[in-house]
């Protein structure tokens, strides 16, 4: 009863993310790959048959798979294959997916006789998958002892909310010697886009699936690695290049015509541009007043006198720009922010390069000045003096902003074109070329980014590709192109604020003092009467509390987990 309650609680964590049973009763009885039914679901539990004295792999009847929670359940996937050829050949050994990925399937080889049986050492490689936007880390991981569970029929689960990432073999080859599983939760957040390299990797990750699918539709051969079961699987990243894997695993060889000339996707011409600056609600507040001049006047006469001062002040306001988004090596962005806002005392223009720091404008280019003339007088009795302070009142206007930054890049498809009796590719010149020619084609360049070039060509039937015929044969190509040309996925945001401090009023404060003998011979202490004063926030002025505009950068074309199964032919 207790186990049943635990099972219900565990499954409740996955209700909204959908769970299904994948039956391996036949597929795992012979050489080949068995996996979850859905591309965006990962293994959370193992389902085994009854335990007998001889306990082969064939007794693993299936797995339970669940989709992760939002935002990880509605994006393209990355599928890789980790070589476990020797990982489970020895006792007391672990086999893992690479960090950040979750177990989705297993590939087994045949036993010599009878071939269907197989044992733990016959597990040759693992199918490991992650959401394309998921970082290369986990939320948390724990090793679960399933020793007792694996000795009886039923399911052995990860804790609620976690997925399998590794398995442990104890001191034997039979299935029940699978004594532990490693279970990890998804990361709590996506990677923060605070470096150029992170932005590049994010774009390469999120476009791989659709880029490979588009290349397949255009007519490129081998748009998957040697172990892939569908287009877009089994790619390795090397710098700015995605390369379909050409390596062989034990029992899974890389075969077929031109099997070593698989698709490569080469990214280049990286750059950034400001797409839009969105301003939030401005905050206007009075700052602590500041003394801009002071002095002392004396009356040494035997009768009352009236002393006067006249001050002419030019108050120069300051515009300060500060960023609240962190960005390492901000010079790599190479962007310039041009502000045009009427939130600061009339229309205001300001230009600066983005830096993770505070920068004050050049006074000659953007600062404004206001002139103040202040006269004040005071009546002093004999042997009486007066201290005076010229006090400036200040006001600060703070305008928060969110800048939407666009990433620009190009992508080159490198590989050969299929033939398939004249119906394999959609290149105008090579459609009937049975020689499967090598052909490299780049969408975009330094001046025209990939997504704009692809959209223009596909919408207007331009370039070397026969877009009309392609859409007739592959209607889904339009959806794939829509995903690739939705510019929101190539955008990120930077936040900051503009502060304008200006003088608003000049006042004179008098404070009378009595003279003593020593003061009789002391001359007046006139003020400095500095003609120009720069208004800035003082150390006692707290930063303004502002709200930065929120921006939704979700792809408008919905994700559909469509896979194109491989046929083994090109």
Phi, psi and omega in degrees: 000319180297318179296323179295320179295317178299320181296317180297315180298318180298314183290330180300331180293342185249006185304311184287342182259000173070125179233145179219155174267130174256117183272124180249020186304330179253314186299327183268009176271355181213173182300136179144184185253137174238143187208178173295159181285328184253143181293333183252033175233149184232159186289131174243346182202153179253138181244113184247155176278179182303148181269122175244177180302316174263120190235081184280175177300331182301342179281355172277099189282341181166190181219159169255134184236142179227150172277145176288167180284167177299144009265015188273353188263002187225041180222166176300157183248156171245123182245125176233167180234120180261133184283112177249022186309314183251356187297325184247021179279339183244155179294155176055056182224147178258153170226129187235153160287155174297153188300134180098347182254159182236146183291129180236346180186169180226146175247127180240152175259175180272147169281153181304305177201136342291144189296334186287338187295279181074152180225184187303326180289351176273358172281111190261323175206163184245141172267115184240137189222151173213157170299142185301329182270358183285134180289169180273058175199173180243170172288297176207157182225152173208149178267127185251127177279117180243025183305310182291317182301322184281000177264003181216161181292139178139196185251143175244118190253154162286160173300157182306133176086002181239165185229155179293136173230352180193160178228154184235129177258132179270231190257050177183170184264340184293162183301322184288353173278002170281094193265337183221155171228146174262131183236133183227148175268160176291159178296149182287331182216157174289164180296136178288130182275080183239014175216150179301317182296324179293321179295318179297315180296318179301315181294318178297320180295313187284341182259348185307307184304308183288327176298313180295321178295317177298317178299320177298315179297321180293333177126011178284145179269157177049062178271038179198162179282174185300334183258357184294145176258351180208161179301138178093357181265157170065053174250148175243140179265130175231097184066239181264020184235133166264127180236125175297131187295136180246007183277158179251146171252166178299123179083357181222089188269155178270106187232169178111157180300130181057036184296338179272352180254071183265168186299136169240139176242115186249119180264145180197187179054044181291141177194171182225150178212149177281120180273318183195148173242121181253127183263142175266185181287130182285152178241121180248129182210151176278139178260171179293131180298156187225139177282123182251353178195152178201162179184182180225136176242143182237146171245104179262003180285168180271001179226162181296147175225159175250118179260143181228152170229150176226125183235130175248114184241134170254113183263117180264119180284161179235144174245121182242133177249129176224147181255146176248352173272132175278139175209108180294143179051059186299340178296339179293335180294318180060034182250157178237130180264124178248110184264132173227106183215146176259009182285345182245093172044069181084178181294137187228136178238139181204138182231135178203157171276151181282126174220146176278076182193185174251130181229138178257141184294157172289123186297332182288333187264327187230343184285150176241157180235150174235137179263136178234133173242121183233125175244141180206148181222161180210143178268124181247131175284166178304142181055041179231145177234175179210130171272144177227150175230131173267115189248131179254128172274143185231152177230144179235131174247124181244127180240112176280155178214158170235120179262128176267118183255130180261134175266132179249142179195169173236161178223130178250131175265122180242127180167201178241160182263136177292164177243296178050056177057042176081008182233024186264327181228169185239032174275135186300325184265331188254008185301323182258014181276111183279357182277003181049065186290146171289131184212121178255134181221133181248128170266123178090168176203193183296334183259335184231106186294161183312307189293326177287321180295314180298316181296316181297315181294313185288328179285324187254008180056049181252168175086197187271354185261146181269081189296320181300312179294323180298315181292331177293318182281322182235081180302330181291346180300328179296317178296317180299316179294322178298321177296318184287332184261002174286111190288345183297330182287349179255012182251153170217170186241150171234140180242152179192189180209153174249135178236128176243122178248130182221151174281139184245336185197145176244132179225155178245129179250126179254146177217107184288149178221151176272141179272143171248182184301322181295324183289342185298321182270001182273133178285164174302150176251086183291154177290165180288333179051048176297126187284332181237131180230136181265122181276123178220166174290144180263170181298337180272354181273117180285150178298148179290145175267115185233163175245127181273137181302136177269144183231133177264117182246033179283144178297131183284335177273117186294150178282132175234121184285068179266132177243146175253103183298147178280153180247348184082002180237152176229000000 
